[in-house]
Amino acid sequence: QTHIRFGWLMASWPKWEIYEECLAKDRVMSANGDFQDFKKKVLKASTEEIDAQAKHAPIMWSFLIAFAEKKPFYRSLIIQVFNKLISVPSWASAWEADKALHQKVQTLHEDLQSAIGAQHEVLQKSIAPALMQSVTKVKHEEK
């Protein structure tokens, strides 16, 4: 089965400045629509399409962590986005390189940390060591 993609039919990536502004002006609480736009694009995008946007990975990882902190009830959607992004090597490298993100993850609710850690070993290294046992419990449920 072949899929033909026309550039004009594909939704474009959201404007990256929106996410930078959300973080700079601390307006993550009102960023539901911005998160939804990004989630839709990520979940429909191919690995190659996500990889092509890798220069935006640091800002988006920061946005996703800030969003997760403020909006824990979006947990399952946030996990879907993390799972897709971390499977792209360039995005995983951006995550690994940003040690400040690892500290931010440890401020999230324990359930969310465990679920994030269950997505990929790169993410697992970021969570609080005491939560490693809960990661194995989550793996079967949310992967």
TAZINOR-V697657 format. One record per pair of residues at least 12 apart in sequence whose ideal C-beta (glycine too) atoms are under 6 Angstrom apart, sorted by the first residue. I is the first residue (numbers start at 0). J is the second residue. If there is no record, write none. Layout:
BEGIN
[[I	J] [I	J]]
END
This chain:
BEGIN
[[12	40] [12	52] [13	36] [13	37] [15	55] [17	33] [18	58] [18	62] [19	58] [22	61] [27	65] [27	66] [27	69] [28	69] [34	66] [38	76] [38	80] [41	80] [41	83] [46	87] [49	87] [50	87] [50	89] [53	89] [56	90] [56	93] [57	93] [57	97] [60	94] [60	100] [64	103] [67	107] [67	111] [68	107] [71	108] [74	111] [78	114] [78	141] [81	115] [81	118] [82	118] [85	118] [85	119] [85	122] [91	121] [94	121] [95	121] [101	125] [104	125] [104	126] [105	127] [109	130] [112	126] [112	130] [113	130] [113	133] [113	134] [113	137] [114	137] [114	141] [116	134] [117	134] [117	137] [117	138] [117	141] [117	142]]
END
